[in-house]
Amino acid sequence: MTAALALPAAKLALGVAGQVAGKVVGGLTSALDPAKAKAKKQADDFEAMFLEQMTQQMFSGTGAEGPLGQNGTGGEIWRTQLTNQYAQQIQKAGGVGVSDQIMREMLKLQSQGASQA
């Protein structure tokens, strides 16, 4: 294996290992506490929506021409679906950290509400 292939292969292996570990830990969390699992899903959904808005902004200045020569309404629909998929894949790969912060805040607010009741 050449040095040019070793680094991408190592990054791929680390990414897969991180995803497996995250699923194991996430599975344990959801099995132990349904409220945390629900908060995690809501935070992940919010992060995906945030990332979709950001990727739409990135593509808004690219003009009307694209790889498929899309113009008009069809091109806009295609671009929207593409940015949606980009956002979902970024979020599934670990996102940008928005989800974790939102989940912590949601759980903090829930615990404060429970202590006041």
For each residue, the residues with C-beta under 8 A, 3 or more apart:
1: 5 6 9
2: 5 6
3: 6 7
4: 7 8
5: 1 2 8 9
6: 1 2 3 9 10
7: 3 4 10 11
8: 4 5 11 12
9: 1 5 6 12 13
10: 6 7 13 14
11: 7 8 14 15
12: 8 9 15 16
13: 9 10 16 17
14: 10 11 17 18
15: 11 12 18 19 93
16: 12 13 19 20
17: 13 14 20 21
18: 14 15 21 22 94
19: 15 16 22 23 93
20: 16 17 23 24
21: 17 18 24 25
22: 18 19 25 26 94
23: 19 20 26 27
24: 20 21 27 28
25: 21 22 28 29
26: 22 23 29 30 40
27: 23 24 30 31
28: 24 25 31 32
29: 25 26 32 33 36 37 40
30: 26 27 33 34 36 37 40
31: 27 28
32: 28 29 36
33: 29 30 36 37
34: 30 37 38
35: 38 39 107 110
36: 29 30 32 33 39 40 103 107
37: 29 30 33 34 40 41
38: 34 35 41 42
39: 35 36 42 43 103 106 107 110
40: 26 29 30 36 37 43 44 99 103
41: 37 38 44 45
42: 38 39 45 46 102 103 106
43: 39 40 46 47 98 99 100 102 103 106
44: 40 41 47 48 91 95 99
45: 41 42 48 49
46: 42 43 49 50 98 99 102
47: 43 44 50 51 91 95 96 98 99 102
48: 44 45 51 52 87 88 91 95
49: 45 46 52 53 87
50: 46 47 53 54 87 98
51: 47 48 54 55 86 87 90 91 95 96
52: 48 49 55 56 83 84 86 87 88
53: 49 50 56 57
54: 50 51 57 58 87
55: 51 52 58 59 83 86 87 90
56: 52 53 59 60 79 80 83
57: 53 54 60
58: 54 55 61 83
59: 55 56 62 79 82 83
60: 56 57
61: 58
62: 59 66
63:
64: 70 71 72 75
65: 69 70 71
66: 62 69 70 75 78 79
67:
68: 75 78
69: 65 66
70: 64 65 66 74 75 78 79
71: 64 65 74 75
72: 64 75 76
73: 76 77
74: 70 71 77 78
75: 64 66 68 70 71 72 78 79
76: 72 73 79 80
77: 73 74 80 81
78: 66 68 70 74 75 81 82
79: 56 59 66 70 75 76 82 83
80: 56 76 77 83 84
81: 77 78 84 85
82: 59 78 79 85 86
83: 52 55 56 58 59 79 80 86 87
84: 52 80 81 87 88
85: 81 82 88 89
86: 51 52 55 82 83 89 90
87: 48 49 50 51 52 54 55 83 84 90 91
88: 48 52 84 85 91 92
89: 85 86 92 93
90: 51 55 86 87 93 95 96
91: 44 47 48 51 87 88 95 99
92: 88 89
93: 15 19 89 90
94: 18 22
95: 44 47 48 51 90 91 98 99
96: 47 51 90
97: 100 101
98: 43 46 47 50 95 101 102
99: 40 43 44 46 47 91 95 102 103
100: 43 97 103 104
101: 97 98 104 105
102: 42 43 46 47 98 99 105 106
103: 36 39 40 42 43 99 100 106 107
104: 100 101 107 108
105: 101 102 108 109
106: 39 42 43 102 103 109 110
107: 35 36 39 103 104 110 111
108: 104 105 111 112
109: 105 106 112 113
110: 35 39 106 107 113 114
111: 107 108 114 115
112: 108 109 115 116
113: 109 110 116 117
114: 110 111 117
115: 111 112
116: 112 113
117: 113 114
